[in-house]
Amino acid sequence: MTFKQFYLLSLLGVTFFGFIILFLIWLSNRKEDKSKEYRGLLYISLAFLSWSFVALYKWQDNQVINLSSVINDRVISTFSNLFLFASLPYFTNAFNRIRYRFSFFRNRDQWVINVFVAFTILTVVFSYADRLGDTLPSFLQYLVITIDCLISVGIFSLIGYALYQSLCNVIYYRSIHIVFICIFVLLPCTQIILPLTKIFPGQLAGFYPYALVLFMLGITFLVSIMNAYFMLYFSIIKNSKSIKHYESNSLLQQEVVAVNKLVFSFNEVTRNYQITMTVLDNFKKEITLTQSYSKLLKPYVHWVLFAISRKKHTFLYENDIAVTKFRMVEFWNKDVELKISQDHIFTNNAGTFTLKLDPDQIEIGNAEIFKKSYTFQEIFRKHAICFISKEIIEKESLKNSKEFEKYMSKNFDILYSDFFNVR
């Protein structure tokens, strides 16, 4: 077995395995929930399947490596790029400003149609260039290769960014985040190196095996991370539904029917952050529960963020709501006997979210302690657009990401201080 055959066999095995796992996850959730939200998972699985077809095709390909064969590779790679690009809007916790600004990205069906039309045109152009072969002028061949390389690098970078943003919502370890970043930087780089080794075989032929190994490692890690993330994501969703189903069918056991009050505070003696929740059970008895935490963790910060936004009568644009709300409720339910569900605490207003409680049922003590937290500043910055009036958004053109960053750099301290100006 030659090195090329071993590489193609490995690529076939890894990508087809990735396709099978993601397709089965999509299929099982599709049967339970007919929502179109899971289409992105299907598109990613089809991208992996297209790589499997590429491996099978190249196994029978005995072309001599030259400029024309590289053009042929560009035609084949277009299909995997198409499916990956089509999946981008389905990463609900990434590209939020693009989604907010552009309706064609917010409307996923329209985005998919636009992507398929654009890539159909691109495939026709690449196929025509491949048909002309060596009769196509060299500079046009280089142009085709350059265009596809830029598209591949861009799509791998966007997928890496979207997946990284998603993973950060379920995995909080910085060391693991660094590993993710390295992997997501590796793949785009290979999309530049591999075509160069084929275009200039005399000068770069020695780098070709190493570039293939790097690409194979990158794809293996990408498939593994994709499989692990979506299995974790949907297990969280199903766990949340199971808890809700159990609570709705519990007839004799004591359970929460409503949350009546929330108090957030910092204990100066124990140096602990506290949540005190007053709930009403199914026996119409009011019970007060308190949880203490030695560190200001992200789920706790989200609780306070929602509490302050409710007191300010502001709805939040919570993006990955299934994970965020679950993490908040899971954080509270961890060490208490009386569990709450998401329906007890959250309300939805046309895709924006807040707490169900009246503002006077929420108390926030020691706000200055929370205000000094870097974690709080980071999360506030992510949701700052929610606390800016529509008039200012239009006047300052804050739908433009660059203008928004400029505005935030100038006005962050004012916005942040005003955010904590609650009673």
N, C-alpha and C positions, 0 to 999 in steps of 0.2 A: 504494500500500500504506500503510495506516494504521500508526501507532506500535504499536497493540495487535496487529495482524496480524504485524508484524515481530517483536515480542516473542514471540508464540506460535510462530512459525516457528522462531525461534532456540531456544526451549525444547524444541520437538519434536526438532530436529536434535541438540542436545547430549545430551538424556536418552536418545534412541533409540540414539545412538552409544555412550553409556555402557552401555546394556543389551546391545547386540550384543557389545561387547568382553568384559564381565564374564560374559555367558552362554557365550561361546565358551571363555573360560578355564575356567569351571566344567565345561563339557561335555568338554573335552579331558582335564582331570584326573579327571573322573568315570569316563571310559572306562578310564583306567589304574589307578585306585584306587577301589573301591566304598565307601570309608569315608564315613560320614555327616558327617565333619568339614567338608566343603565346602558343606554346605547353606546356611550363612550367606551365602556368595557368591551362591548362587542367589536368596535372598531380597532381597539388595541390588539385584541386576539386575532383579528383578521390581518393586521400588520405582521404579527408573528407568523401566521400561516403563509403570507406572501414571501417571507424570508425562507420558509421551508421549501416553497416552490423554486425559489432562486437557487437553493442548494442542490435540489434535484436537477434543475436545468444545467447548472454549471458542471455537475458531475459528468454529463454527457458532452460537455463543450470542450472540444479539442483545438480551439482557435489559438493561433500564435498571438501572444500578447503584443498588440500594437494599438495605434490611435483608434482604429475602427472598432476593435474589440472593447475598448473603454467606452466608446459611444454606445455600444450594445448594452454594456453594464448599466449605463445611465437610464436606458429605457426600462430595464427590469426593476431598478431601485425606485422608480417613480411610484409604483403601486404601494410599497410599504410606507413611503412618505405621505401618500394620499390619506391612508387610513389613520396614521398618527396625527396628521394635521387636522383631520376631521374630528378627532377626539378631544381637542383642546378645550372647547367650552364646557365640557362635562366635568372638568376639574373645578368644582364649585368654590374652592378656597384659593384660587389663583386667577390672575388677570382681572381682578375686580374692577380696576379703573377703566380698562378697555371695555368690559362688559357694561359698566355704568355709562360710558360715553357713546358706544356704538351699538345701535339696535340690531344690526346684522350679526353681531357676535352674541348679543343677549338672546336673540331668537335662534335657537340651535338648529332648527330645521332649515332656516334660511342659510345659516353658515355652512351646513353640510352640502346643500345644493350648490352654493358658490364655490366651495372647495372642489367638488366633483367636476364642475364645469371647467374651472381653471386647470385642473390636472389632466382633464381629457384633452384640452388644447395643448398642454405641455407634452403629453404622451404622443400626440399626433406629430408635433414638431420633432421630437426626439426620434420617433420611428422613421420619419422621412429622412432625417439626417443619417440614421443607421442604414437605410436602404441605399442611399447614395454612396456609402462606404468611402473608399479612398478617393472617389471623384469629388467629394466635398472638400473645398479649400481648407487648408490646415487651420487658418485663424478661426474659421467657423466651427471646426471641430473642437478647438480649444475653448471657444465661447460656450458651446453646449455643455462641455465638461465643467467649466467654471460655474455656469448657472446652476447645474444640478448639485455641485459641491456646496455652493452657498445655500441652496434650499435644504440639503441634508443637514448641514451644520446648524442652520437656523432651527429646523424642526427638532433635532436632537436636543438643542439647547433649551427650546421651549418646553419640550416634554420633561427634560431633566428638572427645569425650574418648577413646573407644575407638580411633578411628583415629589420634589423636595418640600414644597409648601404643604402638600398633603401629609407627608410623613411627619413634619414638624408638629402637626396637630395631634398625633397619636404617640409619638416617641419624643421624649424630652431630653435625651442624653446628648450633650454637645459633642462628645467624641464620635458618636455614631453619625451625627450630622456632618462632621468633617469627612468621614469615609464616603458618605453619600455625595458630597460636593466633588470629591476626587473622581468618583465613578462617572458623575454626570459631566465632568469636564473632559474625561478621557474619550468618550464616544465621539463628540464633535471633532476632536483632534484627529481621530483615525479617518474621518471622512475627508480630511485634507491630505493626509499622508498617503493613503492607499492609491488614489488616482495619480498622485505625483510619481509614485514608484512605477506605475505602468506607462505613464507618458514619457518618463525619462529613465528607461530601464538600464541604460548604460551607466548612468551616474548613481541611481538610487536602488538598483536591483538588490543590493545587500540588505536594504532596510525592509524589503517586502515581507519576508517571513515574520519579522518582529512586529510589523504593522498588523499582519493577520492575527498574530497571537494577542496583541493588544485589543483588537476589535472583538476577537472571540471572548476574551475576558470581560470586556465591557458589556457585550450582549448577554453573556451568562449572568453577570451581576444584575443587569437591567431586568431580565426575565425573572430572576429570583426575587428581586425587590418588588416588582410588580405583583407577582403571585402572593408574596407575603403580605403586602399592603392591602390588597383587595380581600384576601381571606380575613385579615384582621378587621377591616372596615365593615364588611358584611356580618361578621360575627358580633360586632358591637350593635349593629342595627337589629339583628335577630334577638340578641340578649335583651335589648331595650323593649322589643315587642313582647318577649316572653314574660318579662317582669310586669308589663302593663296587663297582659292577658291574665296572669296569676292574680294580680290585685283585683281585676274586674270580676273574677270568679270566686273570690274569697268571701264566704258568707258569714262564718262564725268568728274568724280571726279578727282581732283588732286591726284597723287600718285607717290611714289618713283619708279624709274626704275633702279637706280644704286647708290652705295655709293662711293664717290670720295675721301674722306679724313676722317681720324680719329685723334683727338688730345686729349690726357689725361693730366690733370694738377691738381695742388692743389693751390687754391686761398689763399694766406697768410693773406689776409684781412678778408675774410668771414669764413676762415677755412673750406672751402667746397671742396670736390672732384668733378671734372668736366669731362664731356665727351662732346667734340664738334665734331659734325658730319656734313660734307658737302655732300649733296645728290643732285642728278639730278632728276627732276620730269618728268612726261610724256609730259610736254610742253617745254622740253629742257631748263628749267630754273634751275640754280644752287642755292641752298638754304643752309644756314648754321644754324644749330640748336645746342643749348647748354642745357645740363642737369646738375644740381648741386645736390650733396648729402652730408649731414652732417656727415655721417658715411661711413666707408670703408666696404661696404657689400660684401657678397660673389659673387653675380652676377657682381658687378663692378670689383672685383679682377679677375674674369674669363675673362672679357673684356681685362684687361691689360695683363693678362697671354697670351691670344691669340695674342695680339698686339706685345708683345716682341718676342714671338716664331716666328711670321711672319717676324719680322726684322732680326731674326737670321736664317731664312730659315729652321725652324724646324717644323715638323708636330707633333700634339698632339694625344696621344691615348685616346681620349675622350670616355669613356665607355658607360655611360647612355646618349647617345647623344640626344635622343628625349627630355629628361627632361632638360639637361644642356643647349642646344642651345635655347630651348623654354624660359627658365628662363632668359637667357641673352637678348634675343630679347624683351621679356615681360618687363624686367627691363627698357629697353630703351623706349619702346612704351608707357609706363604708362602715361606720362604727355606731350606727343607731338601730334600734329595734324597729321603730316605726319608719318605714320607707315612704318616700314620696315619689310621684311619677312626674313626667314632664308636663302633663296636662294640668297638674295641680298648681303649677307655678308660672308657666309661660302662656302668652297670648300672641296670636299672629294677626297682623293687620296688612293684608295685601303684600306679603313677602317680607315685612319688617316686623321686628320682635321686641317685646318688653315683658316685664313681670305683670302678673294679674293683680297684685296688691294695689290698693290705693296708696298714694304718696305718703299720707299720714300714718300708714301702717309700717313704714320703713324708717329705721333710725340708723344713723351712721355717726359713730363716735370716733374721736381721735383721727379725724380726716387728715391732719397734717402728717401723721405717720404713714398713711397710705400714699400721700402726695409725694413723699421723698423717695418712694420705691422706683428703681429703674425699670422693673418688670411692669409696673403700672404705667409708666411713661411710654413704654414700648407698645403696650396694648392700646392705650389711649390714642397714640399716633395712628394705629391701624384703623381706628373707628372715628377719627377726628372729623371726617366729612359729615358725620351724622349730627354734629353739634354746630355746624355752620349754616346760617340761614340760606334759603334758596336765592334770595336777592344778592347776597355776597358771592355765592357760587356762580351766578350768571354774570355779575359785574366784573369779577376777577378772573373769569374764564377758568374756574377751578376744575372743570371737566377735563381739561388738558393736564396730563400728569406732570409735565414740567412746570406749568404755572402753579399747580397745587403744591409741588415741592418748594417752590420759591415762597409761596404764601405761608407755608408751614414753618419754614426756616425763619421768617420774619415775625410770625405771630404765635408760635407754639407756646411760649411762656404765658401769653395773655389767655389763649384758649384753655391751656391746662389749668391755670389758676381759676378761671371762670367756671370750669367744669366742677371744681370742688367747692364752689360757692353755693352750697345748699343748706337748707335748714332741716 
